[in-house]
Amino acid sequence: MKNIVYGLTAVLTSDEAADAVLDYAAALAHAGLADTVAVPTVDAFGSTTTTSFLLAPALGLLVEDAADDPLGPDTAAFVEEISWRARAVRCTPPPHA
């Protein structure tokens, strides 16, 4: 499990989801783009929930290791979608200035 730290808040999600969000944020920043993502997360009470993030070049994002949670969210479909988005951003030519 990993925490995604955004501003003053940290949210818990799977390793794969956190790494995919970080990779997508890097792809967006490199392309000068922004997007929103709804990440499957675990709240302070251990319940699965969804946390939405704005990913943009000027907004910092940190991913840190966290204690494993056997009841963590199912993130397979999310990781597949975000990984696809990151590949699409990287394959799209930049707009002409």
Backbone atoms as SQL, in Angstrom:
CREATE TABLE atoms (id INTEGER PRIMARY KEY, chain TEXT, resi INTEGER, resn TEXT, atom TEXT, x REAL, y REAL, z REAL);
INSERT INTO atoms VALUES
  (1, 'A', 1, 'MET', 'N', 0.845, -1.175, 0.000),
  (2, 'A', 1, 'MET', 'CA', 0.000, 0.000, 0.000),
  (3, 'A', 1, 'MET', 'C', 0.890, 1.237, 0.000),
  (4, 'A', 2, 'LYS', 'N', 0.352, 2.301, -0.552),
  (5, 'A', 2, 'LYS', 'CA', 1.078, 3.570, -0.580),
  (6, 'A', 2, 'LYS', 'C', 0.116, 4.716, -0.300),
  (7, 'A', 3, 'ASN', 'N', 0.678, 5.779, 0.238),
  (8, 'A', 3, 'ASN', 'CA', -0.061, 7.026, 0.400),
  (9, 'A', 3, 'ASN', 'C', 0.248, 7.932, -0.773),
  (10, 'A', 4, 'ILE', 'N', -0.796, 8.544, -1.310),
  (11, 'A', 4, 'ILE', 'CA', -0.618, 9.636, -2.249),
  (12, 'A', 4, 'ILE', 'C', -0.799, 10.901, -1.430),
  (13, 'A', 5, 'VAL', 'N', 0.236, 11.709, -1.368),
  (14, 'A', 5, 'VAL', 'CA', 0.193, 12.953, -0.588),
  (15, 'A', 5, 'VAL', 'C', -0.040, 14.098, -1.567),
  (16, 'A', 6, 'TYR', 'N', -1.096, 14.837, -1.317),
  (17, 'A', 6, 'TYR', 'CA', -1.533, 15.916, -2.202),
  (18, 'A', 6, 'TYR', 'C', -1.879, 17.090, -1.312),
  (19, 'A', 7, 'GLY', 'N', -1.097, 18.142, -1.383),
  (20, 'A', 7, 'GLY', 'CA', -1.309, 19.261, -0.469),
  (21, 'A', 7, 'GLY', 'C', -1.033, 18.812, 0.949),
  (22, 'A', 8, 'LEU', 'N', -1.992, 18.993, 1.838),
  (23, 'A', 8, 'LEU', 'CA', -1.836, 18.599, 3.235),
  (24, 'A', 8, 'LEU', 'C', -2.527, 17.285, 3.558),
  (25, 'A', 9, 'THR', 'N', -2.976, 16.563, 2.537),
  (26, 'A', 9, 'THR', 'CA', -3.745, 15.346, 2.742),
  (27, 'A', 9, 'THR', 'C', -3.033, 14.150, 2.139),
  (28, 'A', 10, 'ALA', 'N', -3.107, 13.021, 2.848),
  (29, 'A', 10, 'ALA', 'CA', -2.577, 11.762, 2.332),
  (30, 'A', 10, 'ALA', 'C', -3.722, 10.765, 2.241),
  (31, 'A', 11, 'VAL', 'N', -3.775, 10.026, 1.130),
  (32, 'A', 11, 'VAL', 'CA', -4.793, 8.992, 0.958),
  (33, 'A', 11, 'VAL', 'C', -4.115, 7.666, 0.648),
  (34, 'A', 12, 'LEU', 'N', -4.702, 6.608, 1.160),
  (35, 'A', 12, 'LEU', 'CA', -4.136, 5.266, 1.031),
  (36, 'A', 12, 'LEU', 'C', -4.748, 4.540, -0.163),
  (37, 'A', 13, 'THR', 'N', -3.882, 3.932, -0.976),
  (38, 'A', 13, 'THR', 'CA', -4.332, 3.138, -2.118),
  (39, 'A', 13, 'THR', 'C', -3.317, 2.035, -2.371),
  (40, 'A', 14, 'SER', 'N', -3.548, 1.238, -3.376),
  (41, 'A', 14, 'SER', 'CA', -2.618, 0.151, -3.696),
  (42, 'A', 14, 'SER', 'C', -1.320, 0.716, -4.276),
  (43, 'A', 15, 'ASP', 'N', -0.268, -0.087, -4.189),
  (44, 'A', 15, 'ASP', 'CA', 1.014, 0.303, -4.784),
  (45, 'A', 15, 'ASP', 'C', 0.847, 0.612, -6.267),
  (46, 'A', 16, 'GLU', 'N', 0.127, -0.268, -6.963),
  (47, 'A', 16, 'GLU', 'CA', -0.042, -0.124, -8.407),
  (48, 'A', 16, 'GLU', 'C', -0.788, 1.159, -8.764),
  (49, 'A', 17, 'ALA', 'N', -1.839, 1.472, -8.012),
  (50, 'A', 17, 'ALA', 'CA', -2.612, 2.679, -8.288),
  (51, 'A', 17, 'ALA', 'C', -1.782, 3.927, -8.024),
  (52, 'A', 18, 'ALA', 'N', -1.073, 3.957, -6.913),
  (53, 'A', 18, 'ALA', 'CA', -0.245, 5.124, -6.580),
  (54, 'A', 18, 'ALA', 'C', 0.836, 5.338, -7.633),
  (55, 'A', 19, 'ASP', 'N', 1.486, 4.254, -8.036),
  (56, 'A', 19, 'ASP', 'CA', 2.538, 4.373, -9.049),
  (57, 'A', 19, 'ASP', 'C', 1.963, 4.821, -10.394),
  (58, 'A', 20, 'ALA', 'N', 0.769, 4.325, -10.744),
  (59, 'A', 20, 'ALA', 'CA', 0.134, 4.722, -12.010),
  (60, 'A', 20, 'ALA', 'C', -0.251, 6.197, -11.983),
  (61, 'A', 21, 'VAL', 'N', -0.751, 6.685, -10.860),
  (62, 'A', 21, 'VAL', 'CA', -1.104, 8.110, -10.744),
  (63, 'A', 21, 'VAL', 'C', 0.149, 8.966, -10.890),
  (64, 'A', 22, 'LEU', 'N', 1.224, 8.570, -10.230),
  (65, 'A', 22, 'LEU', 'CA', 2.472, 9.329, -10.315),
  (66, 'A', 22, 'LEU', 'C', 3.006, 9.341, -11.749),
  (67, 'A', 23, 'ASP', 'N', 2.951, 8.203, -12.421),
  (68, 'A', 23, 'ASP', 'CA', 3.411, 8.122, -13.807),
  (69, 'A', 23, 'ASP', 'C', 2.551, 8.994, -14.721),
  (70, 'A', 24, 'TYR', 'N', 1.239, 8.965, -14.518),
  (71, 'A', 24, 'TYR', 'CA', 0.335, 9.779, -15.334),
  (72, 'A', 24, 'TYR', 'C', 0.570, 11.264, -15.071),
  (73, 'A', 25, 'ALA', 'N', 0.772, 11.633, -13.810),
  (74, 'A', 25, 'ALA', 'CA', 1.055, 13.035, -13.472),
  (75, 'A', 25, 'ALA', 'C', 2.333, 13.502, -14.169),
  (76, 'A', 26, 'ALA', 'N', 3.343, 12.643, -14.204),
  (77, 'A', 26, 'ALA', 'CA', 4.596, 13.001, -14.878),
  (78, 'A', 26, 'ALA', 'C', 4.376, 13.176, -16.379),
  (79, 'A', 27, 'ALA', 'N', 3.594, 12.279, -16.992),
  (80, 'A', 27, 'ALA', 'CA', 3.309, 12.395, -18.427),
  (81, 'A', 27, 'ALA', 'C', 2.553, 13.685, -18.725),
  (82, 'A', 28, 'LEU', 'N', 1.556, 14.000, -17.900),
  (83, 'A', 28, 'LEU', 'CA', 0.801, 15.234, -18.092),
  (84, 'A', 28, 'LEU', 'C', 1.694, 16.467, -17.943),
  (85, 'A', 29, 'ALA', 'N', 2.529, 16.472, -16.920),
  (86, 'A', 29, 'ALA', 'CA', 3.415, 17.618, -16.684),
  (87, 'A', 29, 'ALA', 'C', 4.366, 17.815, -17.862),
  (88, 'A', 30, 'HIS', 'N', 4.903, 16.718, -18.370),
  (89, 'A', 30, 'HIS', 'CA', 5.833, 16.809, -19.506),
  (90, 'A', 30, 'HIS', 'C', 5.137, 17.385, -20.739),
  (91, 'A', 31, 'ALA', 'N', 3.853, 17.057, -20.897),
  (92, 'A', 31, 'ALA', 'CA', 3.092, 17.543, -22.051),
  (93, 'A', 31, 'ALA', 'C', 2.436, 18.896, -21.801),
  (94, 'A', 32, 'GLY', 'N', 2.537, 19.407, -20.568),
  (95, 'A', 32, 'GLY', 'CA', 1.898, 20.681, -20.251),
  (96, 'A', 32, 'GLY', 'C', 0.381, 20.580, -20.184),
  (97, 'A', 33, 'LEU', 'N', -0.125, 19.419, -19.785),
  (98, 'A', 33, 'LEU', 'CA', -1.559, 19.167, -19.731),
  (99, 'A', 33, 'LEU', 'C', -2.031, 18.956, -18.299),
  (100, 'A', 34, 'ALA', 'N', -3.336, 18.921, -18.125),
  (101, 'A', 34, 'ALA', 'CA', -3.936, 18.645, -16.819),
  (102, 'A', 34, 'ALA', 'C', -5.097, 17.686, -17.016),
  (103, 'A', 35, 'ASP', 'N', -5.449, 16.969, -15.962),
  (104, 'A', 35, 'ASP', 'CA', -6.582, 16.045, -16.004),
  (105, 'A', 35, 'ASP', 'C', -7.015, 15.764, -14.572),
  (106, 'A', 36, 'THR', 'N', -8.196, 15.195, -14.438),
  (107, 'A', 36, 'THR', 'CA', -8.652, 14.742, -13.127),
  (108, 'A', 36, 'THR', 'C', -8.727, 13.224, -13.141),
  (109, 'A', 37, 'VAL', 'N', -8.467, 12.639, -11.981),
  (110, 'A', 37, 'VAL', 'CA', -8.578, 11.191, -11.822),
  (111, 'A', 37, 'VAL', 'C', -9.337, 10.900, -10.530),
  (112, 'A', 38, 'ALA', 'N', -10.129, 9.849, -10.554),
  (113, 'A', 38, 'ALA', 'CA', -10.855, 9.382, -9.373),
  (114, 'A', 38, 'ALA', 'C', -10.206, 8.069, -8.946),
  (115, 'A', 39, 'VAL', 'N', -9.452, 8.118, -7.855),
  (116, 'A', 39, 'VAL', 'CA', -8.622, 7.004, -7.418),
  (117, 'A', 39, 'VAL', 'C', -9.347, 6.169, -6.352),
  (118, 'A', 40, 'PRO', 'N', -9.397, 4.841, -6.519),
  (119, 'A', 40, 'PRO', 'CA', -9.935, 3.994, -5.454),
  (120, 'A', 40, 'PRO', 'C', -8.994, 4.059, -4.247),
  (121, 'A', 41, 'THR', 'N', -9.520, 4.429, -3.088),
  (122, 'A', 41, 'THR', 'CA', -8.705, 4.625, -1.896),
  (123, 'A', 41, 'THR', 'C', -9.371, 3.985, -0.682),
  (124, 'A', 42, 'VAL', 'N', -8.675, 4.055, 0.448),
  (125, 'A', 42, 'VAL', 'CA', -9.187, 3.577, 1.725),
  (126, 'A', 42, 'VAL', 'C', -9.222, 4.766, 2.667),
  (127, 'A', 43, 'ASP', 'N', -10.374, 4.981, 3.337),
  (128, 'A', 43, 'ASP', 'CA', -10.469, 6.127, 4.246),
  (129, 'A', 43, 'ASP', 'C', -9.900, 5.786, 5.624),
  (130, 'A', 44, 'ALA', 'N', -9.944, 6.720, 6.535),
  (131, 'A', 44, 'ALA', 'CA', -9.366, 6.565, 7.873),
  (132, 'A', 44, 'ALA', 'C', -10.025, 5.443, 8.676),
  (133, 'A', 45, 'PHE', 'N', -11.218, 5.032, 8.285),
  (134, 'A', 45, 'PHE', 'CA', -11.938, 3.971, 8.994),
  (135, 'A', 45, 'PHE', 'C', -11.758, 2.605, 8.339),
  (136, 'A', 46, 'GLY', 'N', -10.972, 2.556, 7.263),
  (137, 'A', 46, 'GLY', 'CA', -10.707, 1.302, 6.575),
  (138, 'A', 46, 'GLY', 'C', -11.716, 0.952, 5.505),
  (139, 'A', 47, 'SER', 'N', -12.621, 1.853, 5.212),
  (140, 'A', 47, 'SER', 'CA', -13.621, 1.616, 4.167),
  (141, 'A', 47, 'SER', 'C', -13.088, 2.060, 2.814),
  (142, 'A', 48, 'THR', 'N', -13.471, 1.335, 1.767),
  (143, 'A', 48, 'THR', 'CA', -13.052, 1.761, 0.435),
  (144, 'A', 48, 'THR', 'C', -13.901, 2.956, 0.006),
  (145, 'A', 49, 'THR', 'N', -13.251, 3.857, -0.669),
  (146, 'A', 49, 'THR', 'CA', -13.899, 5.078, -1.143),
  (147, 'A', 49, 'THR', 'C', -13.188, 5.515, -2.418),
  (148, 'A', 50, 'THR', 'N', -13.532, 6.658, -2.914),
  (149, 'A', 50, 'THR', 'CA', -12.876, 7.211, -4.092),
  (150, 'A', 50, 'THR', 'C', -12.434, 8.625, -3.777),
  (151, 'A', 51, 'THR', 'N', -11.213, 8.956, -4.153),
  (152, 'A', 51, 'THR', 'CA', -10.677, 10.296, -3.947),
  (153, 'A', 51, 'THR', 'C', -10.302, 10.872, -5.302),
  (154, 'A', 52, 'SER', 'N', -10.785, 12.069, -5.589),
  (155, 'A', 52, 'SER', 'CA', -10.494, 12.708, -6.877),
  (156, 'A', 52, 'SER', 'C', -9.336, 13.681, -6.744),
  (157, 'A', 53, 'PHE', 'N', -8.494, 13.687, -7.755),
  (158, 'A', 53, 'PHE', 'CA', -7.322, 14.556, -7.806),
  (159, 'A', 53, 'PHE', 'C', -7.320, 15.348, -9.100),
  (160, 'A', 54, 'LEU', 'N', -6.837, 16.576, -9.024),
  (161, 'A', 54, 'LEU', 'CA', -6.507, 17.349, -10.205),
  (162, 'A', 54, 'LEU', 'C', -5.015, 17.186, -10.412),
  (163, 'A', 55, 'LEU', 'N', -4.627, 16.656, -11.554),
  (164, 'A', 55, 'LEU', 'CA', -3.212, 16.504, -11.892),
  (165, 'A', 55, 'LEU', 'C', -2.868, 17.586, -12.902),
  (166, 'A', 56, 'ALA', 'N', -1.942, 18.454, -12.542),
  (167, 'A', 56, 'ALA', 'CA', -1.542, 19.558, -13.405),
  (168, 'A', 56, 'ALA', 'C', -0.060, 19.833, -13.176),
  (169, 'A', 57, 'PRO', 'N', 0.614, 20.430, -14.178),
  (170, 'A', 57, 'PRO', 'CA', 2.053, 20.640, -14.078),
  (171, 'A', 57, 'PRO', 'C', 2.505, 21.398, -12.825),
  (172, 'A', 58, 'ALA', 'N', 1.732, 22.351, -12.351),
  (173, 'A', 58, 'ALA', 'CA', 2.173, 23.176, -11.221),
  (174, 'A', 58, 'ALA', 'C', 1.803, 22.595, -9.858),
  (175, 'A', 59, 'LEU', 'N', 1.115, 21.448, -9.842),
  (176, 'A', 59, 'LEU', 'CA', 0.671, 20.861, -8.577),
  (177, 'A', 59, 'LEU', 'C', 1.556, 19.682, -8.208),
  (178, 'A', 60, 'GLY', 'N', 2.099, 19.727, -7.000),
  (179, 'A', 60, 'GLY', 'CA', 2.990, 18.665, -6.545),
  (180, 'A', 60, 'GLY', 'C', 2.231, 17.438, -6.063),
  (181, 'A', 61, 'LEU', 'N', 2.846, 16.295, -6.243),
  (182, 'A', 61, 'LEU', 'CA', 2.270, 15.026, -5.840),
  (183, 'A', 61, 'LEU', 'C', 3.396, 14.174, -5.285),
  (184, 'A', 62, 'LEU', 'N', 3.147, 13.508, -4.176),
  (185, 'A', 62, 'LEU', 'CA', 4.158, 12.672, -3.536),
  (186, 'A', 62, 'LEU', 'C', 3.539, 11.311, -3.278),
  (187, 'A', 63, 'VAL', 'N', 4.303, 10.250, -3.524),
  (188, 'A', 63, 'VAL', 'CA', 3.863, 8.895, -3.213),
  (189, 'A', 63, 'VAL', 'C', 4.847, 8.319, -2.213),
  (190, 'A', 64, 'GLU', 'N', 4.303, 7.775, -1.100),
  (191, 'A', 64, 'GLU', 'CA', 5.172, 7.205, -0.071),
  (192, 'A', 64, 'GLU', 'C', 4.636, 5.851, 0.360),
  (193, 'A', 65, 'ASP', 'N', 5.552, 4.975, 0.784),
  (194, 'A', 65, 'ASP', 'CA', 5.160, 3.657, 1.267),
  (195, 'A', 65, 'ASP', 'C', 4.290, 3.780, 2.504),
  (196, 'A', 66, 'ALA', 'N', 3.366, 2.838, 2.652),
  (197, 'A', 66, 'ALA', 'CA', 2.481, 2.790, 3.819),
  (198, 'A', 66, 'ALA', 'C', 2.347, 1.334, 4.244),
  (199, 'A', 67, 'ALA', 'N', 1.801, 1.133, 5.424),
  (200, 'A', 67, 'ALA', 'CA', 1.570, -0.223, 5.916),
  (201, 'A', 67, 'ALA', 'C', 0.565, -0.936, 5.013),
  (202, 'A', 68, 'ASP', 'N', 0.787, -2.232, 4.810),
  (203, 'A', 68, 'ASP', 'CA', -0.144, -3.000, 3.989),
  (204, 'A', 68, 'ASP', 'C', -1.508, -3.081, 4.651),
  (205, 'A', 69, 'ASP', 'N', -2.530, -3.061, 3.834),
  (206, 'A', 69, 'ASP', 'CA', -3.904, -3.182, 4.298),
  (207, 'A', 69, 'ASP', 'C', -4.550, -4.302, 3.492),
  (208, 'A', 70, 'PRO', 'N', -4.830, -5.452, 4.133),
  (209, 'A', 70, 'PRO', 'CA', -5.392, -6.577, 3.377),
  (210, 'A', 70, 'PRO', 'C', -6.762, -6.284, 2.783),
  (211, 'A', 71, 'LEU', 'N', -7.442, -5.262, 3.278),
  (212, 'A', 71, 'LEU', 'CA', -8.754, -4.904, 2.759),
  (213, 'A', 71, 'LEU', 'C', -8.691, -3.728, 1.796),
  (214, 'A', 72, 'GLY', 'N', -7.528, -3.520, 1.202),
  (215, 'A', 72, 'GLY', 'CA', -7.348, -2.403, 0.281),
  (216, 'A', 72, 'GLY', 'C', -8.287, -2.494, -0.910),
  (217, 'A', 73, 'PRO', 'N', -8.421, -1.387, -1.631),
  (218, 'A', 73, 'PRO', 'CA', -9.358, -1.345, -2.749),
  (219, 'A', 73, 'PRO', 'C', -8.880, -2.169, -3.939),
  (220, 'A', 74, 'ASP', 'N', -9.826, -2.618, -4.751),
  (221, 'A', 74, 'ASP', 'CA', -9.502, -3.282, -6.011),
  (222, 'A', 74, 'ASP', 'C', -9.194, -2.185, -7.013),
  (223, 'A', 75, 'THR', 'N', -7.969, -2.137, -7.483),
  (224, 'A', 75, 'THR', 'CA', -7.545, -1.040, -8.353),
  (225, 'A', 75, 'THR', 'C', -7.141, -1.488, -9.755),
  (226, 'A', 76, 'ALA', 'N', -7.367, -2.749, -10.085),
  (227, 'A', 76, 'ALA', 'CA', -6.899, -3.271, -11.378),
  (228, 'A', 76, 'ALA', 'C', -7.466, -2.486, -12.562),
  (229, 'A', 77, 'ALA', 'N', -8.763, -2.249, -12.590),
  (230, 'A', 77, 'ALA', 'CA', -9.374, -1.517, -13.707),
  (231, 'A', 77, 'ALA', 'C', -8.890, -0.073, -13.735),
  (232, 'A', 78, 'PHE', 'N', -8.744, 0.534, -12.566),
  (233, 'A', 78, 'PHE', 'CA', -8.236, 1.908, -12.486),
  (234, 'A', 78, 'PHE', 'C', -6.822, 1.987, -13.056),
  (235, 'A', 79, 'VAL', 'N', -5.957, 1.080, -12.641),
  (236, 'A', 79, 'VAL', 'CA', -4.564, 1.085, -13.101),
  (237, 'A', 79, 'VAL', 'C', -4.504, 0.910, -14.617),
  (238, 'A', 80, 'GLU', 'N', -5.331, 0.027, -15.149),
  (239, 'A', 80, 'GLU', 'CA', -5.360, -0.173, -16.603),
  (240, 'A', 80, 'GLU', 'C', -5.765, 1.114, -17.320),
  (241, 'A', 81, 'GLU', 'N', -6.793, 1.795, -16.823),
  (242, 'A', 81, 'GLU', 'CA', -7.274, 3.043, -17.438),
  (243, 'A', 81, 'GLU', 'C', -6.222, 4.150, -17.362),
  (244, 'A', 82, 'ILE', 'N', -5.630, 4.351, -16.200),
  (245, 'A', 82, 'ILE', 'CA', -4.653, 5.431, -16.022),
  (246, 'A', 82, 'ILE', 'C', -3.382, 5.145, -16.816),
  (247, 'A', 83, 'SER', 'N', -2.982, 3.896, -16.883),
  (248, 'A', 83, 'SER', 'CA', -1.803, 3.535, -17.683),
  (249, 'A', 83, 'SER', 'C', -2.068, 3.804, -19.159),
  (250, 'A', 84, 'TRP', 'N', -3.291, 3.513, -19.623),
  (251, 'A', 84, 'TRP', 'CA', -3.668, 3.818, -21.002),
  (252, 'A', 84, 'TRP', 'C', -3.612, 5.326, -21.245),
  (253, 'A', 85, 'ARG', 'N', -4.142, 6.101, -20.307),
  (254, 'A', 85, 'ARG', 'CA', -4.110, 7.569, -20.458),
  (255, 'A', 85, 'ARG', 'C', -2.672, 8.077, -20.532),
  (256, 'A', 86, 'ALA', 'N', -1.797, 7.555, -19.688),
  (257, 'A', 86, 'ALA', 'CA', -0.394, 7.990, -19.702),
  (258, 'A', 86, 'ALA', 'C', 0.258, 7.674, -21.041),
  (259, 'A', 87, 'ARG', 'N', 0.005, 6.476, -21.569),
  (260, 'A', 87, 'ARG', 'CA', 0.564, 6.121, -22.889),
  (261, 'A', 87, 'ARG', 'C', 0.017, 7.040, -23.967),
  (262, 'A', 88, 'ALA', 'N', -1.273, 7.363, -23.899),
  (263, 'A', 88, 'ALA', 'CA', -1.887, 8.243, -24.901),
  (264, 'A', 88, 'ALA', 'C', -1.269, 9.630, -24.861),
  (265, 'A', 89, 'VAL', 'N', -1.026, 10.152, -23.666),
  (266, 'A', 89, 'VAL', 'CA', -0.408, 11.481, -23.536),
  (267, 'A', 89, 'VAL', 'C', 1.002, 11.461, -24.117),
  (268, 'A', 90, 'ARG', 'N', 1.740, 10.404, -23.844),
  (269, 'A', 90, 'ARG', 'CA', 3.118, 10.323, -24.326),
  (270, 'A', 90, 'ARG', 'C', 3.190, 10.150, -25.838),
  (271, 'A', 91, 'CYS', 'N', 2.160, 9.555, -26.448),
  (272, 'A', 91, 'CYS', 'CA', 2.160, 9.296, -27.895),
  (273, 'A', 91, 'CYS', 'C', 1.556, 10.428, -28.698),
  (274, 'A', 92, 'THR', 'N', 0.926, 11.373, -28.059),
  (275, 'A', 92, 'THR', 'CA', 0.292, 12.484, -28.762),
  (276, 'A', 92, 'THR', 'C', 1.311, 13.584, -29.018),
  (277, 'A', 93, 'PRO', 'N', 1.446, 14.031, -30.259),
  (278, 'A', 93, 'PRO', 'CA', 2.400, 15.116, -30.522),
  (279, 'A', 93, 'PRO', 'C', 1.979, 16.397, -29.799),
  (280, 'A', 94, 'PRO', 'N', 2.943, 17.186, -29.353),
  (281, 'A', 94, 'PRO', 'CA', 2.609, 18.431, -28.664),
  (282, 'A', 94, 'PRO', 'C', 1.923, 19.415, -29.621),
  (283, 'A', 95, 'PRO', 'N', 1.044, 20.272, -29.091),
  (284, 'A', 95, 'PRO', 'CA', 0.395, 21.267, -29.951),
  (285, 'A', 95, 'PRO', 'C', 1.423, 22.247, -30.487),
  (286, 'A', 96, 'HIS', 'N', 1.156, 22.771, -31.658),
  (287, 'A', 96, 'HIS', 'CA', 2.071, 23.753, -32.258),
  (288, 'A', 96, 'HIS', 'C', 1.910, 25.085, -31.551),
  (289, 'A', 97, 'ALA', 'N', 2.999, 25.738, -31.315),
  (290, 'A', 97, 'ALA', 'CA', 2.974, 27.030, -30.621),
  (291, 'A', 97, 'ALA', 'C', 2.552, 28.153, -31.527);
